[in-house]
């Protein structure tokens, strides 16, 4: 069975790229087709992969220019990228993987992290939501074209998989899939993390610095907690703004190796996860390190975390219900009164290990190919 992998682009590090690496480990001989690839800006493990980019990727290799020239050039180049001669095409996507030319013979399976956010939820982007009359008209025009392309391209998908239950109704609304949607939660690289015998006195955020990640909310909250240390790991478009907001009790780090990040997780008091996320792999990475999470209690964490009820010893997280300083502050103060069990938390994370994820994906493909072959020989 010949399998090809398709991913939107490889010019950053994130949860979607980690899922693609797990696909690669499940199918190491499968080539990876993508819009653009920059080995210096994504995970180094991709250097050992057979990566085939669009013509767009020969010229544009950074995230900022990719956004700037996405419409129409990236869209055109992905529509022209031929992924043919395969039995199965496994796509990892939030936006343009669906656009590739798959031909008519392959079974197309789309692991949709969420429908294209710019198209199906444009007001979640501040520059769109705050655009004035003429600029908003231009945005609406472009988004209308992208919506038609996105929905039409999705019709090539035989089976959708997604990362969490919260995403299922979005896919149904956007793409009207021909078959039921399956949920296979993304993996955590469980073996990369460990429980430290000694924790240190700091709270942790691991995140890209983008508006919806709400790192600003955590910084504002820690202005009310000047005696508590906050360590923030990440980079992104809001880096300068966030650093200017931060007090003396906030420290920033970036460019950590896998081992360094594992140590930071293992020694923190707790990870703070303030955003509404479709899934949220960092919460599970903290759990794999035996550390609990203070999380905004909506979205993907409802699939993966066990919130405190009566006994913190059988829980992995404290939830807060509003993205406000008052709500997060209350959760932090509640956390300070609780005692979690690191062994229980790490054992919980093991259920999301990469090997288990790979087995589920292989089983899904085998099952669907078997069904297809039975129909074709009937």
N, C-alpha and C positions, 0 to 999 in steps of 0.2 A: 504494500500500500504506500503510494507516494504522497507525502504531505508537504505542503508549503505553509510557512507562517507569514503573516502580514501584520505590520504595526504602523501606527500613524507616523511617528518620527522618533529618531534617537538622538536628540540634542539636549537632553536633560536627564536628571535622576528623579524618579518618582515611583509610586506604587504600580502604575501601569507597566513601567519598564521592568520592574521586578517580576510581575506576572509573565511578561514575555520571556525573561530568563528562565522561569520555571517551565514554560512551554518548550524552550530550547533543551532543557535538561530531560524533559519527557520524550522529545523527538530530536536528538542531537544531529541527525543527518539532514534535517529539514532546513532549506535556505530561508532567510528572512528578507522579505521585501518591505521597503519602507520609503517614505518621502525623502528623508534626509538623515545623514548619519555623521556625527562628530564624535570620534572616539575619546576626545579629551573632556567632553561635557556630559558624558553618560557613564554607565558602569563599565569598568575595565574588562569584565568578562565577555563583553560583546566583541572584543578584538579577536577572539578565537572562533567567531561565527562566520558563516557564509552570508554576508549582507549585500543586498542588491538594491540600490537606490534608484529613484526616478531621475529624470534629467534635471529637475529642479534642485535635487540634492548635490549636483556637481557645483552649483554656484552659491547656494544658500545653506550654511551649516551652523547657524546660531539661532537661538529662540526668538530674539527680537526681530530680526529680519524675516524669519519664517512667518511671524504674525503679520508683519508689514506687507508682505507680498503673497500672503496665503490666497487672497482672492484678487485676480483669477488664476495666477500662475501655478500655485501649488495644486489647486483643484484640477486644472488642465493636465498637469504632469501625472497626477495619480490616475486620472481617467485613461491615460495613455500607457500606464505601466502594465504590461502583460504578465499575468500569473496563470500560465496555461500548462497543460500536460500533467496535471496532478489529480489524484483521486479525491483528496481532501484539502481544502484551504481553510486554515484556522486563523481567523482574524482577531487581533486585539485592538480595540478602538474606542475612542470617544468622538473622533471626527472623520478623518479621510481614508482610513483603511478600506472602508466599504466601497470606495470609488474605483478600485483597481479593476482591470479587465480580466475576469475569471473564465471567460468562455462559457460553454453550456454543459460540460460533462462533469465537472467536479462537484462534490458536495461542499457547500459553503457553510461553515459554522462560525458564528460571530460572537466572540466574548466581548460584550458591550459593557464597558465600565459605567457609562451613562450616555444617553443621547447627546449629540453635539450641543454643548451648553450655549454657545453663541446663537444657535439657530432656534433651539426649543426653550431657552430661558434667557433671552438677551438682556433683560433688566437686571440679571445678577452681575452684569458688568457695569461698573460705575460710569465708564465713559459713554456707554449707551444710554443708561438710565438718566444721566444728567445732560445729554445732548440737547441743544436748542433746535429750533424749527428746521432750518435747512440741513444741518448736520444730521438731525434725527431722520429726516426724509431720506438722506443718502444711506444711513444705516439700514433703514427699513427696506429700501430697494435691494441692497446687497443681501440682506438676510432672507428676503423673499426668494431670490434666486437660489441661495444655498439650501433653503428648505426644500425646494423642488428637487434639487440634485440629491440631497441627503435621503429623502424619502424614496426616490426612485432607485437609488443605489442599494438601499436596504432590502428591496424586493428580491435581490439576488441571494439573500441569506435563506438557507433551508432551516437552520436551527439557531436560535439565540440562547446564549448563556449569559448570566450576569452575576455580579459579585455580592448582591444583597437583596433582600426582599423589597426594600424601599425603592429600588430602581425598576422593578417589574412593571408597575403601572405607567411609568414614564415611557418605557419602550413600547408598551401597548398603544399608548396615545400617539406617539410619534410615528411608529412604523407599521402598525397593524400586522404583526407577524403572522405567517401562515400556520405555524405550529406553536404549541405551548412553550413557554420560556422556563428554562431550568436555572436554578441558583446553585452555583458552586463557589463557595467563599474562597477568596485568594489566600495564598499561603504566607506563612511567616517562616523565615529561615531559622528555624528553632535551634539548630545546632550552632549557629553563630553567636548565641547569647547564653548567659550563665547567671546563676545567683551568686552574688558576692557575699562573703561572710560579714562584711562591714559596709554599711551605707554612710553617706555623708549628708550634711545638712543643707541640701539645695533641692529646689523644685526644678523641673525640666520641661522644656518645650522643644520638640523636634519637628520642623515644619519649613515649607517654602514660605517666603515672605510675600504673600499675595493677599489682596483685601479680604476674600472670603475665608481665609485661614484664621482670621481674628486674633493674630498675635498681639495686635494693638490692645485688645481687651485684657489680655493677661498683663501687659505692661502697666496699663492704667490701674488694674487691681493691685499690683504690687507696689504702687505708690502709696496705697493704704497700709502696706505691710513692710515698712522700711527696715525692719529687723530680720526679714526673711530673704534669703538669696534665691535669685532666679537665674538659671542658665538656659540660654536659647541657642539652639544649633540650627543653622540654615542660611540660605541666601534667597534673594528674590528682588522683585521690582520695588518693594517698600523698604529696602534695607536702610537707606539713609534716614527716611522718616522715622522708622522704629528706633533707630539708635539715638536720634535727637529727642525722642519721647522718653527714653529710658532713664531711670534714676541710678544712683550709685550702687544699688543692690542688684543690678541686672548686668550679666556678663554674656557676651556674644562669642560664639565659636563657629567655624566653618572649615570645610575641607578635611574632615576627619576620615581616617581609614576605617575599615570594617571593625578592626580590633579596638580602635580608640572609641568608636561609637558604642560598641558593646560595653566597654568599661564605663562610659558616661551613663548609659542606661542602668547598669548593675548597681551603681553607687548612689543613684538619686533617691530622694524620699518618695517621689511620686511624679508621674508624667501628667502634665496638664494638656488636655485635648479640647480646645475651645470652639472648634469649627463644626459646622454641619457638613458631614462627609458622607459620600455614598458608601464608603467602606471604612478606610482608615487603618492602614497597616501599622502605623507607629504605636497605636494602642496595644496591638498584639506583640510588637517587639518589646515593649515595656513589660508586658505579662510574661513573655519568654525569659525575661531577666528577673522574674519573681517580684516585679514592682507593680503596685496598683496604679490606677488611672483616675484622675478627676476629669470627667467628660461631659460635654453638652449632650444631654440625654435624648438625642434624636438622630435619625439616619442609621448608618451602618453599625454603630456601636450597639444598637438594639439586637443585632444578630450575634455579636461577638463578646460582649461584656456581661458579667453577672453583677448587677448593682447591689449595693448593701441594702438588705432588708432589716433583719434583726441581728444577724451575726456576721461580722466582717471576716471571720475566719473561713467562710465559704462564699466569699465574694471577690471580685476583681476590680471593682470600680465604685466611685461615688459619682452620681449624676447631679448636674444642676440644670434647671429647667428654662432659664432665660439667658440670652447672651448679653448680660448686664454685669456691671461691676458688683452690684449688690448680691446677685445670685451666685456668681463665681466666688465672691468673698465668703458667703455663707457655706459653700461647699468646702472651701479650704479650711475653714474653722471646724467644720464637722469632721473632716479627715484627720485633723490634729487630735481628735478624741478617740480614734479608732485604732485597732491593732489587726493587721492583715497577716495572712499566712503565706510567705513566699513560696513554699513548696506546693501549696494548693494552686496558687496563681500560675506557676510555671507548668504544672500538670495540665491545667486548663488550656494553656497555649499550645501544648503538644498536639491537640486535636486538629490544629490548623497547619501542621508541618508540611513542608514542601513535597515530601515523598507521598503523603496521603493525597495532596492536591493533584500531583501527576497521575496517580492511579485513577482518580475520579475522572480526569480529562480523557485518559486513554480508554477507560471503560465506556464513557459516553460516546466517543468516536466509534469504537468497536460495535456498540449496540446500534447506533444509527446507520452505520454501513451495512450491518447484517440485515436490518430492516429494509434498506434500499435494495440490496441484492435479492431478497426474497420477493419483493415486488417486481423487480425486473425479470425474474425467472418464472414468475407465476403464469 
